[in-house]
Amino acid sequence: MPDAAQVAKQFLGAWTSGDFDSARSLVHDDLAFEGPIERFNDADSYLASLRRLGGMVTGAETRRVFADGDEACVIYDHMTVPVPVSRVCEWYHVRDGRIASVSVVFDARPFAALAEAGG
């Protein structure tokens, strides 16, 4: 069974490259997500949000991965069309080889301004 760091890196690589089927296969149905803009208690709602974001993604560069048992933390630079670079920290809890929860921290101000402007 892959360790938490491997699962987190696979998941991040899948969704940021637009491979949402692979991303979905790496999460539990009852995945809990918490971020500065949204919260979800199921995988499909979370993946739907990532699909919307995916249309703007131009890249992701992993800076650091930390793991401790069934938890992993990935720090990466997220590149999008409207916000060229945003530093993101994602904290994953992995259960039975798939992601059970994700907590994301990033500066949401540029994205909030886009939402307010209708972008």
ZIJO-V26288 format. One record per helix or strand of 2 or more residues. SS is the DSSP state (hx for helix, st for strand). FROM is the first residue (numbers start at 1). LEN is the number of residues. If there is no record, write none. Layout:
SS,FROM,LEN
SS,FROM,LEN
This chain:
hx,4,13
hx,20,6
st,27,8
st,39,2
hx,43,12
st,57,12
st,71,10
st,86,10
st,98,9
hx,109,9
